[in-house]
Every structure is written in C-alpha cells, then in structure tokens.
Amino acid sequence: MIELAIYDMDRTITRRATYTPFLIHAALGRAPWRLLLAPLVLVSMLAYAVKLVDRGRLKEINHALLLGRHNCPKELARVADSFADATLQTNVLPGALAQIADDKAAGRRLVMATASYRLYAAAIARRLGFDDVIATDAVAGIDGRIHAKIDGENSYGPAKLRMIEAWMAQEGLRRADCRIRFYSDHASDRPVFDWCDTPVAANPSRDLRIMAGAEGWPVVEWES
C-alpha cells in the first residue's frame, strides 16, 4: 500500500496566507513603482467580494498589476526563492514542521496541494522536504515568458481534487493502492476531505471546525 500525506499550504502549514505577501515581495524586489497600483488591487478584491470576478480571475488581475503581464522565468525564480526563504523564517507553524517530519519518517510520500501559484509554492515545498507539488500554474508562453493567466484550473475547491486525481493518474498511482492523509485548514477543501482516508482539520477555520465536529474528523492546532 502506498502512503500519501497531502497538505494544503496557506494557514495549514503557514500562519498567514502567502499570495498577496508574495506579490508585494516581488514588486518591492523588481519594480517598486508597481505598489502605486495597490488601489487597483483593492478594487479587484471588491469586485471579487461582490462576485463580479471569481478567484481565478482575481489572481490573474493582481498578477498583472503587481508582477506584470509577461515575466522572465529566471527573475520570478529569484524572487520566489527569496520569498520562500523569508516564509520559512517567519511564517511556518512549528506543529506543521513536526507533522511533516513525522510523515516523512513514516515513509509517506509528501505532496503539497495548494491553490497558490506553483511559481513560489514549489520553492517553499522544496525547502520543507516535499516530494511533489500540485498547485495553480501560470501560462508559460511560446515567447519563453510567464504570463498573468492561469494555465488550466485554479487549484481551489472541487478543482483541487480534480488536480490531485490528475496528478495521481500521471504518476501511475491507483486510488485503490493508496492510503491518503489530508491536512487543511479550510472548508473549501471538503471534496478532498471526503475523498481521502484520513482527513485532518489543521488550524481549522470556523466552518471547518463545525464540519469536523459533525463528521468526527480529528482537529489539530499547529501554532505551538
């Protein structure tokens, strides 16, 4: 039996969300003038709040505003690495590190499944010792540059489960041959919680805490 330990990232492994901090970090490191566009970021967030755009489109808009529409992969890799270093220093929960170490020691294959962009989530995952990353991808154009457009699906909600299943098929992993643990903080991951063998509500949001109580799922707090 193949053992998989699948982790969400934001507020599961990290204390705080990472997407907006990454955009700010990248803008400061590459083009500080882009921070003058922050009011437009707030407008896009308002548009999301009133359901004029979905989460995926919100990401694309803010990517274009704070990173630019077309980016050199080497430049993005450089800022992703520096952001990952900063994240590990200040924004990783001690209990998450301990659980990751326990799963690794138990021989489980460590998989990060996050709605965050792969372009920086993969750098964080490498530093944490993960074997694989399932994440939201940005389009790599024929011009060799990274574009402010999502390639495929935004790895959120039901799409995250579809992307996990697609990754398993690509890796030649049959569901019947795997035992899967899944850790997340958010109720939006209900499809993966229902699908896995061992659901764990880690640092749960209010809605997930209620859901976990109703379903009898274990709850863990990884702050200390």
C-alpha positions in Angstrom: 0.0 0.0 0.0 1.4 3.4 -1.0 1.1 6.0 1.7 0.5 9.7 0.7 0.4 12.7 3.0 -1.2 15.6 1.2 -1.0 19.1 2.7 -2.7 22.4 1.9 -0.3 25.3 2.4 -1.8 28.6 3.3 -2.9 28.7 7.0 -2.3 25.0 7.2 1.5 25.0 7.1 1.8 28.8 7.2 0.4 31.1 9.8 -0.8 33.6 7.2 -1.8 33.5 3.5 1.1 33.8 1.1 -0.3 35.1 -2.2 -0.6 38.9 -1.5 2.7 38.9 0.5 4.4 37.2 -2.4 3.1 39.8 -4.9 4.3 42.7 -2.6 7.7 41.0 -2.1 8.1 40.6 -5.8 7.0 44.1 -6.6 9.5 45.5 -4.0 12.3 43.4 -5.3 11.7 44.0 -9.0 9.6 47.1 -9.7 8.6 49.1 -6.5 6.6 51.6 -8.6 4.0 48.8 -9.1 2.9 49.3 -5.5 1.3 52.5 -6.7 -1.2 50.2 -8.4 -2.3 48.9 -5.0 -5.6 50.8 -5.1 -6.5 48.8 -8.2 -5.7 45.6 -6.3 -8.3 46.7 -3.7 -10.8 47.4 -6.5 -10.3 43.9 -7.8 -10.8 42.4 -4.4 -14.1 44.4 -4.1 -15.1 43.0 -7.5 -14.5 39.5 -6.1 -16.4 40.2 -2.9 -19.5 41.2 -4.9 -19.0 38.2 -7.3 -18.1 40.2 -10.4 -15.0 38.0 -10.8 -14.1 34.6 -9.5 -10.9 33.6 -7.5 -9.0 32.6 -10.6 -9.7 35.9 -12.4 -8.8 37.8 -9.2 -5.4 36.1 -9.2 -4.8 36.9 -12.9 -5.7 40.6 -12.3 -3.4 41.0 -9.3 -0.6 39.1 -11.0 -0.8 41.5 -13.9 -0.8 44.6 -11.6 2.0 43.7 -9.2 4.1 41.3 -11.3 3.4 42.4 -14.8 1.7 40.6 -17.7 4.9 38.9 -19.1 7.8 37.9 -16.9 11.2 36.3 -17.3 11.2 32.9 -15.5 14.7 33.4 -14.1 13.6 36.7 -12.5 10.5 35.1 -11.0 12.5 32.2 -9.7 14.9 34.6 -8.0 12.1 36.4 -6.1 10.3 33.1 -5.4 13.5 31.8 -3.7 13.9 34.9 -1.6 10.2 34.8 -0.7 10.5 31.1 0.2 13.4 31.8 2.5 11.5 34.6 4.3 8.4 32.4 4.6 10.4 29.6 6.3 11.9 32.1 8.7 8.7 33.8 9.8 5.6 32.2 8.5 5.7 28.4 9.1 3.8 26.8 12.0 6.0 24.7 14.3 3.4 21.9 14.6 3.3 21.7 10.8 7.0 21.2 10.7 6.8 18.4 13.3 3.9 16.6 11.4 5.8 16.9 8.1 8.8 15.3 9.8 6.6 12.5 11.3 5.0 11.7 7.9 8.4 11.6 6.2 9.8 9.3 8.9 6.8 7.0 8.5 7.7 6.7 4.8 4.8 8.7 3.4 5.1 10.5 0.1 4.7 14.2 0.9 2.5 16.1 -1.5 1.6 19.8 -1.3 -1.8 20.6 -2.9 -2.4 24.3 -2.8 -4.4 27.0 -4.6 -1.3 29.2 -4.5 0.8 29.7 -7.6 3.4 26.9 -8.3 6.0 29.6 -9.2 6.6 30.3 -5.4 4.8 27.4 -3.7 7.2 24.9 -5.2 10.1 26.9 -3.7 8.5 26.7 -0.3 7.7 23.0 -0.7 11.3 22.1 -1.7 12.6 23.8 1.5 10.1 21.8 3.6 11.1 18.5 2.0 8.0 17.8 -0.1 8.2 15.2 -2.9 5.6 16.7 -5.1 3.6 19.9 -5.6 0.1 20.3 -7.0 -0.7 24.0 -7.5 -2.1 26.7 -9.7 0.0 27.2 -12.8 0.6 30.3 -14.8 0.8 30.1 -18.5 4.3 29.7 -20.0 4.1 31.4 -23.4 5.9 30.4 -26.6 7.9 33.6 -26.0 9.5 31.8 -23.0 7.9 34.2 -20.6 5.4 33.6 -17.7 2.1 35.3 -18.4 -0.5 36.7 -16.0 -3.0 33.9 -16.9 -3.8 30.7 -15.2 -2.9 27.5 -17.1 -5.8 25.1 -16.5 -7.7 25.4 -13.3 -7.3 27.4 -10.1 -6.5 24.7 -7.6 -9.3 25.5 -5.2 -12.4 23.7 -4.0 -13.5 20.8 -6.3 -10.8 21.8 -8.8 -8.2 20.8 -6.2 -9.5 17.2 -6.0 -9.6 17.0 -9.8 -6.0 18.2 -10.0 -4.9 15.7 -7.3 -6.6 12.9 -9.2 -5.0 14.0 -12.5 -1.6 14.1 -10.8 -2.1 10.5 -9.4 -3.0 9.3 -12.9 0.1 10.9 -14.3 2.2 9.3 -11.6 0.6 5.9 -12.2 -1.0 5.8 -8.7 -4.3 3.9 -8.5 -6.6 5.2 -5.7 -7.2 1.6 -4.6 -3.5 1.1 -4.0 -3.1 4.3 -1.8 -3.8 5.3 1.7 -4.2 9.0 1.8 -4.0 11.5 4.7 -5.1 15.1 4.0 -4.4 18.2 6.1 -6.2 21.5 5.5 -7.5 24.5 7.4 -10.4 25.4 5.2 -13.9 24.1 4.5 -13.4 24.7 0.8 -11.4 21.5 0.7 -14.4 19.4 1.6 -14.2 17.4 -1.6 -10.7 16.2 -0.7 -11.6 15.6 2.9 -14.5 13.4 1.8 -12.3 11.5 -0.7 -9.2 10.8 1.4 -8.8 8.0 4.0 -7.7 10.2 7.0 -9.0 13.8 7.0 -7.3 16.1 9.5 -8.6 19.6 10.1 -5.4 21.6 10.8 -5.8 25.0 12.5 -9.4 24.9 11.2 -11.5 27.9 10.2 -14.8 28.3 12.0 -16.7 26.5 9.2 -14.2 23.6 9.0 -14.2 23.3 12.8 -18.0 22.8 12.7 -17.7 20.4 9.8 -15.0 18.4 11.5 -17.1 18.1 14.7 -20.1 16.9 12.7 -18.0 14.3 10.8 -15.8 13.2 13.7 -12.6 14.3 11.9 -9.6 14.9 14.1 -8.7 18.6 14.8 -5.1 19.7 15.4 -3.6 23.1 16.2 -0.1 23.6 14.9 0.8 27.0 16.4 2.9 25.5 19.2 
